[in-house]
């Protein structure tokens, strides 16, 4: 027997590395939490316009015969637009280039986008012309100066005919003076002369000399003669054509480098004109391809309802895992709260914009954290109840054995999140950002925070004396039932595959028979959402809109007094007719909550992007799984994933639900969840296969499915609590999102056991026969 002091020294040496590892993890966890708390308190989250209210306008630059709308031209256009937006007085506006020829403008608090759109979209090409005489109405130049090749030089050529402010056609000469010669412009009122509002223009450089020359020539004509006038043209429209004052001498002109533009302007018109002149001319024309307006009440309600859903979902999930896993479940619930702090701080620190779908992704990632905890606890249960380890070593083995499944399942979800970020746009892209950050934060929560708390707890003597309090000392009711029954699920593998094929046929028939109700993101058009003073029947609203000239409008109602109208492309005047018709039905309390405009070219682009995203998702998942597993496992997982996606699309087709950008986010998330479940099953198959070489692959696959059922059920229940809370409390905008994910989780749970596993059995049996 060795001496006592030697035995003590060995015990200390054996204990020291583990204690040091725990301390390092604890220090790391505390450091991250402290930093996260600091960021949470000091850095406010950046809310998207769909949460704080405002307008987002996406402008696309267009080529002209003289200039190409490349990245350089778009950058110059962006600077001009920035000056115009600053002059509008919007608080905290955001302008950013997207790609080579798109500019995203966010205007918080702007609820009427018409005025902003008109100011932003104008080319503001200001030119000054001599008047050569009057002309007939049929001589007016079609398209104005825009049809002339001299646009980038000295303006229109001789003979251009444009109507003046009184609709009298004037024949104009070439311009030697344009907006580049303008120093500044200001809207003023002539209080003494009673002439009303006018715009003063100060010229710079050679502009003053050219203005003197232009007015000097006009002053040579007799009073009342049209040629004594000077035409001021803005974007091919004569906005003012004043006659040169009689005091100006012939040949001398107006000196001093300043002039005024008159034209019976209102105050707003004069201010807008001065704003355009000061902002400068756009290098290339721009077109509005997307416009989103959200009222502040809708955003506030979305935040409140999503926060309630998050709190209720987290509480229910925490209670569930606390009942199932007792003390360790309670510690996992504490880790979930820490997850919320860490992920929020990461969003704030990175300056990510939190959108409404992003808020849903933030809540949804809780399910990923629950999944990792459940995987660890179930593996620890197996080790302890099998009599192979103590409580402490069972927990350590649980973390070690579950790591590969946690890593693989989270990486597949990160692939989906990355695709959303790179291939989607707008709020859906924000969902990809928050989902990706949430997945990373959930891994930190489960693998670091939960582990530190759990290792500290199981090291307590009181828990070692009463291991049943830990939550991993018993097998659990589901596992006990499966162990006692030991059903051979894979014996009927072809029946399960036939059932999956029947479900696919039913889903595809719904897509063929009823078609897909694509949202405006994919078709182009306009979507208007109203809160009415009183409940409005959808059929009455359709009839009223048909009478107003919009028979093709799609009307949907939700809640007691919410109504959505989806149409094709609408001008602002047509939108006002729609709003007027709905207001007449809904009463004085009717309020427009949301206004989205998607151009046809952008809708086609988004449709193409959605198909590319789905194709790349399937290919990316297949490639990753082929590297990590056998090809038969990877192929089975991808087939099961496509099975889940098609069934979800088919259910939405049968229900008549819209297939829009938020649905795309839900679909890609379902793909990630589906692969998660299959990865867990095949990870267990990979682990069991070497020890079961004398058994058939079917027997090994059956054992793997039975051993992973408790994890699948417990994880699914945790996610269901959260999604049910989102569906009930998340508001109309999140209801369909939560419904899609609920359907996806149910179908994905089924397919991992009864589609992916039987398929792998079939592939392996064929492979064995060929061998």
C-alpha positions, -999 to +999 in steps of 0.1 A: +000+000+000+015+033-010+022+059+017-006+082+026+012+114+015+018+098-019-019+090-023-028+126-014-003+140-038-017+119-067-052+130-058-042+166-059-023+162-092-053+144-107-077+171-096-056+201-105-060+201-143-098+197-141-101+225-115-079+247-136-100+241-167-132+249-148-116+281-135-105+292-170-140+286-184-155+304-155-132+334-160-139+335-197-177+333-191-176+361-165-155+383-188-179+379-217-209+384-195-194+416-179-186+430-213-220+421-226-237+438-197-216+469-203-225+470-240-262+463-232-263+493-208-242+518-228-249+510-265-285+513-277-298+488-302-303+501-338-339+495-347-350+490-382-377+512-397-402+484-394-398+487-356-394+524-351-415+537-380-404+556-411-397+552-448-371+532-467-366+540-504-344+519-527-332+539-557-316+525-588-294+546-611-300+543-648-277+546-678-281+575-702-266+579-737-239+602-721-232+585-688-230+549-675-246+542-641-215+525-627-202+525-591-185+559-595-216+576-609-237+560-581-212+573-555-216+608-569-254+604-569-252+593-533-234+625-522-260+647-540-288+627-523-271+631-490-272+669-493-308+668-503-318+646-473-298+668-449-318+698-462-351+679-456-343+680-418-349+643-412-334+631-379-307+604-382-312+595-419-292+567-434-279+565-470-258+536-483-248+522-516-259+486-524-241+470-552-230+491-582-262+509-590-285+509-559-289+534-531-308+526-499-323+557-482-338+553-447-358+582-433-370+576-397-402+593-388-412+601-424-447+588-429-456+604-463-429+592-487-443+610-517-427+643-508-393+627-500-395+605-532-402+635-554-373+655-540-349+625-541-358+613-575-356+646-595-325+650-616-326+687-609-311+697-643-313+735-642-306+755-673-312+792-684-322+799-720-328+828-743-364+830-757-364+831-795-401+836-798-435+819-794-445+787-811-476+766-818-488+739-795-481+711-820-445+722-821-438+713-785-407+691-784-416+655-773-397+645-742-382+680-738-345+685-735-340+649-725-342+639-761-313+662-770-277+651-773-264+683-758-276+675-722-242+673-708-229+703-727-246+736-730-282+724-728-308+721-756-301+732-792-318+758-812-355+752-819-364+734-786-401+742-778-414+740-743-446+754-727-440+782-702-457+784-668-489+797-685-489+768-710-478+791-739-452+773-761-419+791-763-390+785-788-358+784-768-322+790-778-291+771-765-281+776-729-248+788-718-256+787-681-267+757-659-269+744-624-231+740-622-227+778-621-251+781-590-235+790-557-265+789-535-303+792-535-328+803-509-366+805-507-378+840-498-410+860-497-415+894-512-433+910-482-430+946-495-438+941-532-465+915-526-451+892-552-453+862-529-426+835-526-396+834-550-363+817-551-331+837-550-301+823-569-265+834-564-241+825-592-204+818-590-174+819-613-182+826-649-219+822-641-223+859-633-207+869-666-228+845-686-260+857-668-251+893-676-245+884-713-278+864-715-299+892-699-280+919-719-291+903-752-327+900-740-327+936-729-322+947-765-357+936-775-386+960-770-409+957-739-436+931-743-417+912-769-413+875-761-376+876-769-371+900-739-377+870-717-353+845-702-366+809-697-354+790-666-359+753-672-358+726-645-359+690-657-373+699-691-400+721-676-401+759-678-406+769-642-402+806-648-398+829-678-395+864-665-391+895-687-359+914-682-366+946-663-369+978-684-341+995-664-315+970-678-295+985-707-291+966-739-258+948-740-251+955-703-273+929-687-279+922-650-246+922-631-238+913-596-240+875-600-275+870-586-311+866-598-344+855-586-369+828-599-405+838-597-435+817-607-465+821-583-448+796-559-463+784-526-440+784-497-435+746-500-429+748-537-403+775-533-385+756-505-385+724-526-371+742-556-343+759-535-335+725-520-331+709-554-309+737-567-287+736-536-285+698-537-272+699-572-279+678-602-278+641-601-251+627-624-275+600-637-313+595-634-327+574-605-358+553-603-376+541-572-376+503-572-386+497-536-404+517-510-414+507-475-433+529-450-442+517-415-462+537-390-448+542-355-477+524-338-472+492-358-435+491-349-442+498-312-469+471-311-445+446-328-418+453-302-442+449-273-458+417-287-425+402-296-411+410-262-441+394-245-437+363-267-400+362-259-406+364-221-434+339-221-415+315-244-384+317-223-404+311-191-423+281-205-391+267-220-372+272-187-400+255-167-401+226-192-363+219-191-364+225-153-391+197-149-372+173-172-337+179-160-343+194-125-312+212-111-292+211-143-323+222-162-326+252-139-290+261-145-296+258-182-325+283-178-300+307-162-277+302-191-306+310-215-310+344-198-272+349-202-277+340-239-302+368-243-277+393-228-248+381-249-267+380-282-283+414-277-249+429-268-233+414-300-261+429-321-256+463-305-217+462-307-217+452-344-242+480-352-266+454-367-301+467-375-328+448-355-358+443-378-391+426-371-381+392-387-347+397-370-365+401-336-382+367-344-348+352-352-335+365-319-363+347-300-360+316-322-323+311-315-333+303-280-344+269-294-308+263-306-295+269-271-321+245-257-311+219-283-274+220-273-283+217-236-307+188-243-280+170-263-255+173-235-279+162-207-292+132-227-257+120-233-248+125-197-279+105-187-267+076-209-233+076-192-246+078-157-276+053-159-254+029-178-232+027-147-201+037-167-193+069-148-198+091-118-220+121-118-191+144-125-175+123-152-208+115-168-214+153-173-179+157-187-185+128-212-219+143-220-203+175-232-175+157-250-197+132-268-224+158-278-199+183-292-197+169-327-235+168-331-238+203-316-211+217-340-225+200-371-261+210-364-252+246-356-229+249-387-257+238-410-279+265-395-252+291-399-250+281-436-287+290-439-282+323-420-253+332-443-274+325-474-301+349-460-275+376-454-258+374-489-289+365-511-318+383-493-325+419-488-343+442-464-358+428-432-351+392-442-314+399-444-317+413-409-332+380-399-301+362-412-279+384-392-297+380-359-301+342-365-264+338-371-254+358-340-280+339-320-266+306-331-230+316-321-243+330-288-263+298-281-232+277-285-214+299-260-243+297-236-245+259-238-209+249-240-194+275-217-219+291-193-240+260-188-209+238-184-194+262-158-226+262-137-232+224-141-196+214-133-197+236-102-230+220-091-220+184-096-188+189-077-208+197-045-209+169-020-246+174-013-254+167-050-231+137-051-250+122-021-284+129-038-277+124-076-314+122-084-316+159-078-292+166-107-317+155-134-293+132-152-294+103-126-325+087-142-331+077-178-363+097-183-397+084-191-394+085-228-361+066-228-374+041-203-405+034-224-384+030-255-359+008-237-387-014-224-405-017-257-375-016-281-397-012-312-380-020-346-390+011-365-367+004-394-384-029-401-412-009-418-388+015-434-404+013-469-438+019-454-425+051-438-410+061-471-443+054-489-461+076-463-435+104-469-440+101-507-478+103-502-473+135-482-451+149-510-478+141-536-504+159-515-482+189-511-472+191-548-509+188-558-517+218-536-490+238-554-503+227-588-540+230-580-541+262-560-508+278-570-486+299-548-497+333-536-465+352-541-461+384-521-452+418-536-415+411-529-416+384-556-442+398-580-437+435-577-466+458-568-479+476-538-490+464-504-510+486-481-520+477-445-547+496-427-561+497-392-598+505-396-620+523-371-645+495-374-644+459-388-645+458-426-657+427-444-632+416-471-659+412-498-672+447-492-636+460-495-631+442-527-663+456-542-654+491-531-619+488-547-634+474-579-658+504-581-627+527-575-610+511-605-590+483-589-608+450-596-576+429-593-568+441-558-563+412-533-579+420-499-572+401-467-584+407-432-567+398-399-578+405-364-609+427-357-599+458-376-568+451-397-570+450-435-543+444-461-546+454-498-522+440-524-522+453-559-500+457-590-480+488-596-498+519-582-489+555-586-492+578-556-525+592-569-539+557-573-527+549-538-547+579-525-578+565-543-574+531-526-568+547-492-599+569-497-620+539-505-609+520-474-613+550-452-648+554-464-656+518-453-636+518-421-646+552-408-627+581-393-604+559-372-588+543-403-550+546-403-525+534-428-499+512-410-477+501-438-470+509-474-446+488-495-438+494-531-417+469-551-408+475-587-413+447-613-375+444-620-368+441-583-396+415-578-381+394-606-347+397-591-359+387-556-377+357-571-345+346-589-326+352-556-350+331-537-345+301-560-308+306-560-308+307-522-328+274-520-305+258-545-274+269-528-288+259-495-293+223-507-259+222-524-241+237-494-257+213-469-250+183-492-213+194-496-208+199-458-225+167-448-207+147-475-174+159-459-186+151-423-204+118-430-208+091-456-224+101-489-255+080-480-260+099-448-256+132-466-279+123-495-306+110-470-304+142-450-307+164-481-336+144-495-354+147-461-347+184-461-362+188-496-392+167-484-397+191-454-394+222-476-419+209-502-444+199-476-442+234-460-447+251-493-476+228-501-493+235-468-491+272-474-505+267-509-535+248-495-540+274-468-537+303-493-510+319-472-487+345-489-452+333-500-431+364-493-397+373-480-406+364-444-418+330-456-384+326-473-367+332-440-389+306-423-383+281-451-345+284-449-347+281-411-368+249-415-341+236-438-315+242-410-337+226-384-344+196-406-307+190-411-301+195-373-324+165-365-309+143-392-273+152-382-280+141-346-294+107-358-265+101-381-239+113-356-252+085-333-251+060-362-215+069-369-207+064-332-225+030-329-214+015-362-178+004-352-191-014-321-219-031-341-200-044-371-216-078-367-251-063-368-270-051-399-270-014-407-307-014-403-304-026-367-277+001-359-299+028-375-329+017-355-309+018-323-296+053-332-332+066-338-344+052-305-315+067-286-320+101-301-358+103-297-357+118-262-335+146-275-357+152-305-389+153-284-375+175-257-359+199-282-390+201-302-412+208-272-388+237-262-391+252-296-429+247-298-433+268-266-414+297-281-431+295-315-466+291-300-460+323-280-449+341-312-479+328-331-504+340-305-487+372-293-463+381-321-489+400-341-501+395-377-467+401-392-451+372-372-481+349-372-474+333-405-437+331-397-443+312-365-469+290-382-444+280-409-418+271-383-442+251-363-451+231-394-415+227-402-405+214-367-433+188-368-424+176-403-387+178-396-390+157-364-409+131-384-386+131-414-354+127-394-367+094-380-389+081-407-375+096-439-338+102-435-330+070-415-350+046-438-334+062-469-299+056-454-309+020-448-319+016-484-288+033-497-265+012-475-283-021-484-278-013-521-242-004-514-238-037-496-253-057-525-230-040-550-201-047-527 
